[in-house]
Amino acid sequence: MEEIAFENGWITRGRLMESAERYGKSPYGQHLKGIADGEIMLVPNQKN
């Protein structure tokens, strides 16, 4: 959910990093950290 909020500008990068730290080294925490660090790019949902 955090990645959606970040993508839509509802939360800041700092808030995303706080969430990533809360999840620690779990796969989801690492996923959030990757998004915050710009290593993972989200692809917008494309409607046909």
PDB file with one MODEL, atoms N, CA, C and O in Angstrom:
MODEL        1
ATOM      1  N   MET A   1       0.818  -1.187   0.000  1.00  0.00           N
ATOM      2  CA  MET A   1       0.000   0.000   0.000  1.00  0.00           C
ATOM      3  C   MET A   1       0.870   1.262   0.000  1.00  0.00           C
ATOM      4  O   MET A   1       0.518   2.262  -0.626  1.00  0.00           O
ATOM      5  N   GLU A   2       2.003   1.211   0.703  1.00  0.00           N
ATOM      6  CA  GLU A   2       2.859   2.388   0.797  1.00  0.00           C
ATOM      7  C   GLU A   2       3.383   2.812  -0.567  1.00  0.00           C
ATOM      8  O   GLU A   2       3.489   4.004  -0.855  1.00  0.00           O
ATOM      9  N   GLU A   3       3.713   1.829  -1.407  1.00  0.00           N
ATOM     10  CA  GLU A   3       4.250   2.187  -2.719  1.00  0.00           C
ATOM     11  C   GLU A   3       3.206   2.905  -3.566  1.00  0.00           C
ATOM     12  O   GLU A   3       3.552   3.775  -4.365  1.00  0.00           O
ATOM     13  N   ILE A   4       1.946   2.554  -3.402  1.00  0.00           N
ATOM     14  CA  ILE A   4       0.870   3.236  -4.126  1.00  0.00           C
ATOM     15  C   ILE A   4       0.747   4.672  -3.631  1.00  0.00           C
ATOM     16  O   ILE A   4       0.615   5.604  -4.425  1.00  0.00           O
ATOM     17  N   ALA A   5       0.790   4.840  -2.318  1.00  0.00           N
ATOM     18  CA  ALA A   5       0.705   6.187  -1.739  1.00  0.00           C
ATOM     19  C   ALA A   5       1.872   7.048  -2.213  1.00  0.00           C
ATOM     20  O   ALA A   5       1.682   8.220  -2.536  1.00  0.00           O
ATOM     21  N   PHE A   6       3.065   6.484  -2.257  1.00  0.00           N
ATOM     22  CA  PHE A   6       4.240   7.230  -2.700  1.00  0.00           C
ATOM     23  C   PHE A   6       4.110   7.604  -4.175  1.00  0.00           C
ATOM     24  O   PHE A   6       4.379   8.742  -4.561  1.00  0.00           O
ATOM     25  N   GLU A   7       3.699   6.646  -4.988  1.00  0.00           N
ATOM     26  CA  GLU A   7       3.552   6.887  -6.423  1.00  0.00           C
ATOM     27  C   GLU A   7       2.548   8.011  -6.698  1.00  0.00           C
ATOM     28  O   GLU A   7       2.720   8.784  -7.640  1.00  0.00           O
ATOM     29  N   ASN A   8       1.513   8.096  -5.884  1.00  0.00           N
ATOM     30  CA  ASN A   8       0.476   9.114  -6.076  1.00  0.00           C
ATOM     31  C   ASN A   8       0.783  10.427  -5.361  1.00  0.00           C
ATOM     32  O   ASN A   8      -0.014  11.364  -5.417  1.00  0.00           O
ATOM     33  N   GLY A   9       1.936  10.500  -4.688  1.00  0.00           N
ATOM     34  CA  GLY A   9       2.328  11.725  -4.010  1.00  0.00           C
ATOM     35  C   GLY A   9       1.618  11.949  -2.685  1.00  0.00           C
ATOM     36  O   GLY A   9       1.614  13.064  -2.162  1.00  0.00           O
ATOM     37  N   TRP A  10       1.015  10.892  -2.138  1.00  0.00           N
ATOM     38  CA  TRP A  10       0.278  11.015  -0.879  1.00  0.00           C
ATOM     39  C   TRP A  10       1.199  10.940   0.329  1.00  0.00           C
ATOM     40  O   TRP A  10       0.848  11.422   1.406  1.00  0.00           O
ATOM     41  N   ILE A  11       2.385  10.335   0.160  1.00  0.00           N
ATOM     42  CA  ILE A  11       3.385  10.303   1.227  1.00  0.00           C
ATOM     43  C   ILE A  11       4.732  10.698   0.633  1.00  0.00           C
ATOM     44  O   ILE A  11       4.947  10.577  -0.573  1.00  0.00           O
ATOM     45  N   THR A  12       5.630  11.167   1.479  1.00  0.00           N
ATOM     46  CA  THR A  12       6.961  11.592   1.037  1.00  0.00           C
ATOM     47  C   THR A  12       7.914  10.402   0.980  1.00  0.00           C
ATOM     48  O   THR A  12       7.608   9.310   1.458  1.00  0.00           O
ATOM     49  N   ARG A  13       9.076  10.647   0.381  1.00  0.00           N
ATOM     50  CA  ARG A  13      10.117   9.621   0.352  1.00  0.00           C
ATOM     51  C   ARG A  13      10.533   9.260   1.777  1.00  0.00           C
ATOM     52  O   ARG A  13      10.768   8.091   2.084  1.00  0.00           O
ATOM     53  N   GLY A  14      10.623  10.267   2.641  1.00  0.00           N
ATOM     54  CA  GLY A  14      10.989  10.022   4.037  1.00  0.00           C
ATOM     55  C   GLY A  14      10.006   9.100   4.729  1.00  0.00           C
ATOM     56  O   GLY A  14      10.402   8.200   5.469  1.00  0.00           O
ATOM     57  N   ARG A  15       8.734   9.323   4.490  1.00  0.00           N
ATOM     58  CA  ARG A  15       7.696   8.471   5.090  1.00  0.00           C
ATOM     59  C   ARG A  15       7.798   7.050   4.539  1.00  0.00           C
ATOM     60  O   ARG A  15       7.597   6.081   5.272  1.00  0.00           O
ATOM     61  N   LEU A  16       8.111   6.926   3.246  1.00  0.00           N
ATOM     62  CA  LEU A  16       8.290   5.609   2.638  1.00  0.00           C
ATOM     63  C   LEU A  16       9.476   4.896   3.275  1.00  0.00           C
ATOM     64  O   LEU A  16       9.409   3.696   3.543  1.00  0.00           O
ATOM     65  N   MET A  17      10.569   5.632   3.520  1.00  0.00           N
ATOM     66  CA  MET A  17      11.738   5.041   4.167  1.00  0.00           C
ATOM     67  C   MET A  17      11.416   4.608   5.598  1.00  0.00           C
ATOM     68  O   MET A  17      11.902   3.572   6.051  1.00  0.00           O
ATOM     69  N   GLU A  18      10.606   5.385   6.310  1.00  0.00           N
ATOM     70  CA  GLU A  18      10.192   4.992   7.661  1.00  0.00           C
ATOM     71  C   GLU A  18       9.438   3.669   7.616  1.00  0.00           C
ATOM     72  O   GLU A  18       9.654   2.798   8.458  1.00  0.00           O
ATOM     73  N   SER A  19       8.564   3.520   6.646  1.00  0.00           N
ATOM     74  CA  SER A  19       7.822   2.269   6.497  1.00  0.00           C
ATOM     75  C   SER A  19       8.772   1.123   6.174  1.00  0.00           C
ATOM     76  O   SER A  19       8.645   0.030   6.726  1.00  0.00           O
ATOM     77  N   ALA A  20       9.717   1.373   5.286  1.00  0.00           N
ATOM     78  CA  ALA A  20      10.685   0.337   4.923  1.00  0.00           C
ATOM     79  C   ALA A  20      11.467  -0.119   6.155  1.00  0.00           C
ATOM     80  O   ALA A  20      11.704  -1.313   6.336  1.00  0.00           O
ATOM     81  N   GLU A  21      11.860   0.822   6.991  1.00  0.00           N
ATOM     82  CA  GLU A  21      12.605   0.482   8.209  1.00  0.00           C
ATOM     83  C   GLU A  21      11.745  -0.319   9.183  1.00  0.00           C
ATOM     84  O   GLU A  21      12.244  -1.211   9.868  1.00  0.00           O
ATOM     85  N   ARG A  22      10.458  -0.002   9.244  1.00  0.00           N
ATOM     86  CA  ARG A  22       9.551  -0.742  10.123  1.00  0.00           C
ATOM     87  C   ARG A  22       9.459  -2.210   9.713  1.00  0.00           C
ATOM     88  O   ARG A  22       9.365  -3.094  10.565  1.00  0.00           O
ATOM     89  N   TYR A  23       9.485  -2.467   8.394  1.00  0.00           N
ATOM     90  CA  TYR A  23       9.407  -3.842   7.902  1.00  0.00           C
ATOM     91  C   TYR A  23      10.769  -4.537   7.937  1.00  0.00           C
ATOM     92  O   TYR A  23      10.855  -5.745   7.722  1.00  0.00           O
ATOM     93  N   GLY A  24      11.815  -3.787   8.203  1.00  0.00           N
ATOM     94  CA  GLY A  24      13.149  -4.358   8.354  1.00  0.00           C
ATOM     95  C   GLY A  24      13.663  -5.009   7.086  1.00  0.00           C
ATOM     96  O   GLY A  24      13.487  -4.495   5.981  1.00  0.00           O
ATOM     97  N   LYS A  25      14.303  -6.155   7.272  1.00  0.00           N
ATOM     98  CA  LYS A  25      14.928  -6.850   6.150  1.00  0.00           C
ATOM     99  C   LYS A  25      13.987  -7.834   5.467  1.00  0.00           C
ATOM    100  O   LYS A  25      14.424  -8.676   4.683  1.00  0.00           O
ATOM    101  N   SER A  26      12.706  -7.726   5.763  1.00  0.00           N
ATOM    102  CA  SER A  26      11.725  -8.588   5.093  1.00  0.00           C
ATOM    103  C   SER A  26      11.696  -8.236   3.605  1.00  0.00           C
ATOM    104  O   SER A  26      12.114  -7.144   3.221  1.00  0.00           O
ATOM    105  N   PRO A  27      11.210  -9.143   2.776  1.00  0.00           N
ATOM    106  CA  PRO A  27      11.123  -8.825   1.346  1.00  0.00           C
ATOM    107  C   PRO A  27      10.338  -7.535   1.069  1.00  0.00           C
ATOM    108  O   PRO A  27      10.713  -6.762   0.187  1.00  0.00           O
ATOM    109  N   TYR A  28       9.260  -7.303   1.810  1.00  0.00           N
ATOM    110  CA  TYR A  28       8.474  -6.092   1.583  1.00  0.00           C
ATOM    111  C   TYR A  28       9.252  -4.848   2.008  1.00  0.00           C
ATOM    112  O   TYR A  28       9.196  -3.824   1.328  1.00  0.00           O
ATOM    113  N   GLY A  29       9.967  -4.927   3.111  1.00  0.00           N
ATOM    114  CA  GLY A  29      10.795  -3.807   3.545  1.00  0.00           C
ATOM    115  C   GLY A  29      11.864  -3.475   2.518  1.00  0.00           C
ATOM    116  O   GLY A  29      12.122  -2.304   2.240  1.00  0.00           O
ATOM    117  N   GLN A  30      12.483  -4.498   1.959  1.00  0.00           N
ATOM    118  CA  GLN A  30      13.502  -4.284   0.935  1.00  0.00           C
ATOM    119  C   GLN A  30      12.884  -3.710  -0.338  1.00  0.00           C
ATOM    120  O   GLN A  30      13.493  -2.882  -1.015  1.00  0.00           O
ATOM    121  N   HIS A  31      11.677  -4.156  -0.654  1.00  0.00           N
ATOM    122  CA  HIS A  31      10.949  -3.635  -1.812  1.00  0.00           C
ATOM    123  C   HIS A  31      10.691  -2.133  -1.646  1.00  0.00           C
ATOM    124  O   HIS A  31      10.935  -1.352  -2.566  1.00  0.00           O
ATOM    125  N   LEU A  32      10.199  -1.738  -0.477  1.00  0.00           N
ATOM    126  CA  LEU A  32       9.931  -0.321  -0.224  1.00  0.00           C
ATOM    127  C   LEU A  32      11.208   0.500  -0.282  1.00  0.00           C
ATOM    128  O   LEU A  32      11.219   1.602  -0.831  1.00  0.00           O
ATOM    129  N   LYS A  33      12.285  -0.035   0.284  1.00  0.00           N
ATOM    130  CA  LYS A  33      13.571   0.667   0.252  1.00  0.00           C
ATOM    131  C   LYS A  33      14.043   0.849  -1.189  1.00  0.00           C
ATOM    132  O   LYS A  33      14.553   1.909  -1.553  1.00  0.00           O
ATOM    133  N   GLY A  34      13.870  -0.188  -2.003  1.00  0.00           N
ATOM    134  CA  GLY A  34      14.251  -0.094  -3.412  1.00  0.00           C
ATOM    135  C   GLY A  34      13.483   0.986  -4.153  1.00  0.00           C
ATOM    136  O   GLY A  34      14.043   1.692  -4.992  1.00  0.00           O
ATOM    137  N   ILE A  35      12.202   1.112  -3.840  1.00  0.00           N
ATOM    138  CA  ILE A  35      11.391   2.165  -4.458  1.00  0.00           C
ATOM    139  C   ILE A  35      11.886   3.533  -3.997  1.00  0.00           C
ATOM    140  O   ILE A  35      12.071   4.436  -4.812  1.00  0.00           O
ATOM    141  N   ALA A  36      12.099   3.683  -2.701  1.00  0.00           N
ATOM    142  CA  ALA A  36      12.556   4.966  -2.150  1.00  0.00           C
ATOM    143  C   ALA A  36      13.916   5.359  -2.716  1.00  0.00           C
ATOM    144  O   ALA A  36      14.172   6.540  -2.954  1.00  0.00           O
ATOM    145  N   ASP A  37      14.789   4.376  -2.932  1.00  0.00           N
ATOM    146  CA  ASP A  37      16.128   4.647  -3.453  1.00  0.00           C
ATOM    147  C   ASP A  37      16.157   4.798  -4.973  1.00  0.00           C
ATOM    148  O   ASP A  37      17.202   5.101  -5.549  1.00  0.00           O
ATOM    149  N   GLY A  38      15.006   4.586  -5.625  1.00  0.00           N
ATOM    150  CA  GLY A  38      14.947   4.707  -7.077  1.00  0.00           C
ATOM    151  C   GLY A  38      15.474   3.499  -7.812  1.00  0.00           C
ATOM    152  O   GLY A  38      15.677   3.552  -9.025  1.00  0.00           O
ATOM    153  N   GLU A  39      15.703   2.402  -7.094  1.00  0.00           N
ATOM    154  CA  GLU A  39      16.212   1.182  -7.717  1.00  0.00           C
ATOM    155  C   GLU A  39      15.088   0.362  -8.341  1.00  0.00           C
ATOM    156  O   GLU A  39      15.325  -0.438  -9.246  1.00  0.00           O
ATOM    157  N   ILE A  40      13.875   0.561  -7.862  1.00  0.00           N
ATOM    158  CA  ILE A  40      12.700  -0.132  -8.384  1.00  0.00           C
ATOM    159  C   ILE A  40      11.749   0.931  -8.903  1.00  0.00           C
ATOM    160  O   ILE A  40      11.377   1.853  -8.177  1.00  0.00           O
ATOM    161  N   MET A  41      11.366   0.801 -10.140  1.00  0.00           N
ATOM    162  CA  MET A  41      10.441   1.756 -10.742  1.00  0.00           C
ATOM    163  C   MET A  41       9.066   1.104 -10.833  1.00  0.00           C
ATOM    164  O   MET A  41       8.935  -0.041 -11.267  1.00  0.00           O
ATOM    165  N   LEU A  42       8.059   1.838 -10.423  1.00  0.00           N
ATOM    166  CA  LEU A  42       6.695   1.346 -10.509  1.00  0.00           C
ATOM    167  C   LEU A  42       6.146   1.640 -11.895  1.00  0.00           C
ATOM    168  O   LEU A  42       6.369   2.717 -12.449  1.00  0.00           O
ATOM    169  N   VAL A  43       5.430   0.675 -12.444  1.00  0.00           N
ATOM    170  CA  VAL A  43       4.818   0.842 -13.756  1.00  0.00           C
ATOM    171  C   VAL A  43       3.353   1.182 -13.544  1.00  0.00           C
ATOM    172  O   VAL A  43       2.630   0.422 -12.900  1.00  0.00           O
ATOM    173  N   PRO A  44       2.904   2.309 -14.076  1.00  0.00           N
ATOM    174  CA  PRO A  44       1.499   2.677 -13.880  1.00  0.00           C
ATOM    175  C   PRO A  44       0.569   1.653 -14.513  1.00  0.00           C
ATOM    176  O   PRO A  44       0.901   1.032 -15.523  1.00  0.00           O
ATOM    177  N   ASN A  45      -0.587   1.489 -13.912  1.00  0.00           N
ATOM    178  CA  ASN A  45      -1.599   0.593 -14.447  1.00  0.00           C
ATOM    179  C   ASN A  45      -2.120   1.190 -15.748  1.00  0.00           C
ATOM    180  O   ASN A  45      -2.612   2.318 -15.774  1.00  0.00           O
ATOM    181  N   GLN A  46      -2.005   0.421 -16.824  1.00  0.00           N
ATOM    182  CA  GLN A  46      -2.449   0.918 -18.124  1.00  0.00           C
ATOM    183  C   GLN A  46      -3.835   0.367 -18.421  1.00  0.00           C
ATOM    184  O   GLN A  46      -4.055  -0.844 -18.389  1.00  0.00           O
ATOM    185  N   LYS A  47      -4.752   1.255 -18.704  1.00  0.00           N
ATOM    186  CA  LYS A  47      -6.110   0.839 -19.045  1.00  0.00           C
ATOM    187  C   LYS A  47      -6.220   0.741 -20.555  1.00  0.00           C
ATOM    188  O   LYS A  47      -5.741   1.610 -21.284  1.00  0.00           O
ATOM    189  N   ASN A  48      -6.847  -0.315 -21.008  1.00  0.00           N
ATOM    190  CA  ASN A  48      -7.013  -0.520 -22.461  1.00  0.00           C
ATOM    191  C   ASN A  48      -8.266   0.133 -22.958  1.00  0.00           C
ATOM    192  O   ASN A  48      -8.567   0.065 -24.149  1.00  0.00           O
TER     193      ASN A  48
ENDMDL
END
